[in-house]
Amino acid sequence: MKRRQFLGTGLLAGMATGTLAHQPEAQAGAADTPSTTLRAGVAKSDITTNAEGVRVNDPLFAKALVLEGSNIRLAIIAMDVTAIGGIGDIKDDFLPKLRARIQKELGIPGANVLVNASHTHPPGRLLCESDQQLERTFDAVRRAAESLTPVRVGSGTGYEDRIMMNRALRLKNGPHWTIRHTNPCPPDEEVASVGPVDPEIGVLRIDRLDGRPLAVVYNFACHPYLGVPRGGVTADFPGFASKVIEDNLGHDAMALFLQGAAGDITAVLYKDTSRPRDAEPFGTMLGLSTLEALRGIQTGDANLNVINETLLLPRRTDSQARIAALEQEQAGLLRSLRGTSLNIKTFVPLYIKYALNPDYPSYYSYRYLQAQQTGSDEMSGIDAQNRGHMDKYLRNIQAMEKLARIQDKIATLQRHQAINDASGESTVATEVQGIRIGNFVLITSPAEVLVEVGLNVKNASPHQHTFMAAYSNGYIHYGPPAADYDKGGYEVTECFIAPEWQRLYEEKAKEVLERL
């Protein structure tokens, strides 16, 4: 993919504002009047585990940005965590408790609080205990609210396509096969293509009135689970990128990473076996690309708007049918293993011999020449027999690889069917939040939104700089395109919402964006 120029725009006064919607439990502030000089404050808290025996490579933070216009206050909280509830160390009651406390003690409506998970993946426990998670995160928001200072803001985009790829491989016979450590990759000859990525970096620049940088909010889509060479707790590439940005900007500026539509996006070296797993080089590249984009962004006055609505998404009902189809495929693969002559001890020497000299694998060439002269077929006969046994063994290996993947898919479908059964409901309530800070526009989803859906939402937006903050304000596992549900990739297996979710979400997101 060809690199393109970075885009930056100043924020102009007199922008139109939309009508503000409210969640029932928390009244949001009114939309700002045009040409508002904003005030902003930032703070962060270390939320890393201090459990004995856990190696911490680099700390995890809850970073808070509070913005205040003439009629509205909002908070954006970027957390180095796996998810906001659902999975990982954060419990489901964290978000409502945090919002309620922010609203009660700081006067910022809960509906105006965006909490995003970077989705860094743990080798074990990542975070401090639950009560401390809440206390430290709230404290960051409190200190940010107490440090408000007049600012000017600007938005723009950067570009980075070197560190990630779409992990859902497109196979020649139609299905998708997801690159994961829990299953092998498909045979090379079965792979037709790779899917799309979103190389755009969404950037919000916030400067003090004297021009010194206060904060940078940057949005990018890629799973952060590469890790570090020695292992241990890490914020992964977002942590390294933020450090690069902050070290270069100075003035105690804070970089807040917001994860994008990264459901099917992985680090390009995720399964590399020739070098240590190391997210730092990727984070460095992302940080430098963000800094390059910052240089083209002009700042000015701006206004704010927040819309927060609840959307009911249907739960999927086809898990049992998909499990039955997988079990049928599994049974066929198991039957195919019959009639195996070789084991690993006999296969490996044969494979090496026949690879070293395909023409004369069983002995020196003169034995073959002698057999030809005497009219004997003993050499060609044993070669044909050995090749048949090796071909069978190789087919068995491929069957084993497919069986490993099927087992994982069956277990995953069973787990998500249990989640839906336990809910006792046919729908799941999700939050769609839209935030506009001048020309910088965010739209949220609690799902691990796949990149195609994220691109659809961005392309349908009436705003030039629209960015998706997935993994926000809750967690509902994967959100794949409806057309992918029959493709068999991991993302549609690790999913408990029905295909209709895509249309409902994209329609609601478009409506919210148009009203901002």
Helices and strands as residue ranges (DSSP letters): E 7-10, E 38-46, E 61-68, E 73-79, H 94-106, G 110-112, E 113-117, H 130-146, E 149-159, E 164-166, E 168-171, E 176-178, G 188-190, E 191-193, E 200-208, E 213-220, H 236-249, E 254-259, E 265-267, H 280-294, E 304-314, H 319-335, H 344-356, H 365-374, H 378-423, E 427-437, E 440-444, E 448-449, H 451-460, E 465-469, E 478-479, G 482-484, H 490-493, H 501-515
